[in-house]
Amino acid sequence: MALVLTWAAPAIAGGGPENVLLLVNSNSNSSKAIANLYIELRKIPPMNVLYLDWKGNLEMGSAANLRDKILLPALKALDDRRLTPQIDYIVYSSDFPWRVDLQPVFPDHKFSVPFDPAASITGATYLLPFILGKNPAIVAPTTNWYVPGPIEPNEGQCTQLANVPSRGFRSRYLWDESGKKVGDVTKGQRYLLSTMLGVTQGRGNTVDEVLSYLRRSAAADGTRPQGTIYYMWNKDVRSATRDKCFASVAAQINALGIPAKVQQGIVPDGAKDVTGMMVGYSDFNLAKSAIVIRPGAICEHLTSCGGILSAGNFQTPLSEFLRHGAAGASGTVAEPRAIQAKFPLPSLQLHYARGCSLAEAFYQSISGPYQLLVVGDPLCQPWATFPKVFVEGIKANDKLKGAISITPSGVAHGGHPIAAFDIFVDGRLVARNTPGNTLEIDTTKVADGYHELRIVGTAADAIETQGRLILPFHTQNHAAELEFKISPLQAKSTGTFRVSVRQPGATAITIRQNSRDLGRVQGEAGEIEIPAATLGRGAIALQAFSEGNTPAVSDPVRVQVE
């Protein structure tokens, strides 16, 4: 059967770059440099990048400002770009406030100890409906119903974690208070996964450290790293809060064929094979312990100041794990008082070992996430086995006219079939297809020139693992040719790029970095200069877009800023 693609996006599955909205502080060189690398590593579509003119505090801020100056503009951008149904992750590059004060959103509410109004930016973003709905229950220890139930026995201390299920996350899914997926909006809650790629202020990491662990995490995908997941226990209250569940979760991980060990001590001194680690102690020195953290590992510790990253604070910060190569870590941004609900359950490592993404693993294990800052690569999936995706009817770099027919196919892991194929054109979801069906694409609906087709296959399993095929193609329906030249192709941050554009008959031509307009030429030809510092350090793809009777899109031109 044939299906004509429309440009209205239905709800879809998530779990990949097409499902990420990446927020970048346009006033921060660090934020732009980190974003540039992440876009390149993860193939984030250009329209999934939002540059924000954030000039506020880079460590602590107001939840009202987070709502009004960051989250509401982000939601508006998703609506304007017709991306809302496909976005499951809101990811911050760096240089946004990692801690926010909830009180301005709830001026008349009296927060009580131990649930004070200090929240992390990632926790507040995950619980966005509570902020928009002005619901002070955002601080409750059972707000996150994505955590497989039962939640209540593990609020104060972890007591039972046998037979824990793992599920894929989608922002359209509703979860009820028992941790089950439901269809009734009156009984379920929705969320948005959120992490920061890096914190480069105070006790955070350097930009180069962030770039290093992001490279490591992207390279770890699907590698099934060889090593051991360590659960460390001792007599400290930070250990006692959850170590009673270590053995049962380690047994479930070992049953997967992945080594997991419960070991007494602070950290596994001398271990050269750390593929994951949960620590229950406030102060330690990873360099002196001589451990080696393998790419893709999640490492974290239950302590009061792990997520308090302002200079001059005490206790080992989460950034120490990242500095030594972990893909992700977390910590609370205010005194949590050793309440298990505010920290990841030991099942964090189990969800990850089953193939969930880093963000899915974290948020399936935190029942009260409002104070927990999660830092790292949300898409990292070291233990995933990705479906293979194929297509008939189009090849990379094809030059197309009129209507074409494509037939996606694929093979999932473990004998699971492909449940569905999601079709994206230029980063936007245009259709969902079931296996065996043919789709028709009318190429006259898009401008002449460069475009990108993404076919994402989702496995028919509980985790909904994705595989993808990305194919650039060109349309040639109207004989529109847009000339786009840049010189030089490499510059220092103090330099400039000279851009020339030309298309006969064009009324205007715009130059863009991802979704951001960098300059505009009126008429059919012209030149502009772009300061290299505007782009940020790293490799960047620029494109030109013309307007007029025959609009066109140029091929991306890659430049390098040193």
Steps between C-alpha positions, in 0.01 A plus 500: 500500500611858445495783749539863395715686752345802662689773681303470825684287756320226695625384840804276478750298696814666635850401598728658241633832368171581328336498843741745665457876533848636573509837680808717447594824676590727209697728737730221621804376312498185714136426424552542126818290492338212690186519285702501178670174590181336625315592180779342298531188715128431531382631162250734663279648221555875448144594591534314833751758624372811677729793581385703800616849597560405864677774697404394849700333773681186382478317833180592682180656374127540544255234384286786369786601269556136406134478405466836324839541333601141425220242513210700354717626209610137447139379489409782261789408272383138496152613405621744233729238347235225524730286712291462816376142438851362444695658788567286806819665630577860592878510530707795621846549354668698780492842666144498617424516875534151643299592809165685503286639779140378472357757745431772238271258316320420828512834690230405752609144570701413812746225414594284795821324593625272346319601182629853457458697174852456360477298176741394228448625147469143372254395769286810445501439126402135538213612724402791273122430528525571875658839431257598225208379714639677810479176693722507814489119512805525273710446817319182606702176515259316267454743208668277242264223396733386221684310775372140501292443812466457781655838589386540862714224662814667367431867582716523812724198451520241226339176622377302198611498137442149372363436148533862389363567147660748257299711253571737218411865558283722279375844596156404375475204738291535815614321817276433799606504865568127497755550222285359221432651158138618465285672240285710732631857536321532834700211647844549349789747483737596218864608526799622293840338548771754579875515561776759478784403271744676730545754776801722439463736797632464855578137587385375163715378213714683249367524146767258380398248768138525386598453136710197598228314690242578231728345237551195722129456563402525133766244408370263770158447341424136434848382603386289799809611694701235678533561871310506827223711651596567862260555789700633797371463856632610839368618837429858386137616493546579131556131438232379741236703315503255211750218544237250617389484135846458350511122502160447334574747221853368445350153460266626229793663317712186526210303351543715187858377468640834619727480807371690803662483842402616849821598675586648837686831504474853366604449136646185336864596550723384215214372282584544132165384367232737639200493266276651767520600862269596787674648804371581848759743632554876497873542436743302287782550251467303178852582388649349816269199480660414163173376351428505126149598390405343168320704229124520545498440877250662737666584832335682790496535875236573760618807686386849598714722278567287191296735282594824674760622253567854620862565592605451862260220586603170655445130429596340170291648214340300219747660259776276643342193338468681167859624518611138514295398198148412615217562252265626768480590867258673736473683831253707698522881488388543864517304825289188427514344850575147378153440360519218246227655284733788413774268367517225239395155613749217440279405203661789310774264384251223418294718264823614334632144466178398327564758227314809617653838425686678778209741554242219500707307754531798732136602494371144545686494830421838666154530650554856627736661247443872565838559672716259300729650237574249223808579291624308198398360164128412516514284185787274604401130464800272551293183539243562227479283191372730231261393223638510147299710258489478119296668229412436138425782260767753600877508547733749660553815292226414248377789285123484502204646314128459551363215711705202613401183684707359786466175694674483839604168649708391795623237740482535878702313761409184682239397249284804569331649194498868410183652646497814285709729282500875559581712198670838542575756230745772603462394862121525515278195535277467194356149531495174689507179300449136591733233359424388145324819396612737226492876541488766234701818536407801289830686460327802347384591851851602603744757362755398238837397635632310801278299735532213742286190541509311828333162542482390863400144582373420851530146635184332628633453853443668835797734462409601141861516382553707186717457193525757222603559143597857402505583129578840345325569170442786255180619334504649149142592414539869412857534370587729792872513572629673811871580503653507847871560569696557822859613542702400690369165621705516818550796729599595851229626732627854443461469123211524256344296221416671169181361352377558145162385367327523164179372345342668196150619583529465878346777708715428808753243624554407867806332651435267794688301759252229593180693577671837555506776240852643469446748220274592213561629148225693326461419134656225295868540598724645765770450761509509878761449768436272797719532813638156585432559870128513424509136390694357793801273497501179299358367173188678378274448199358813336224516238337758277123525442353714223157659467301585190300320234746210497644461853808285540721347768877474468714204596644538852850649503715397794731749666735463795549750782817454702 
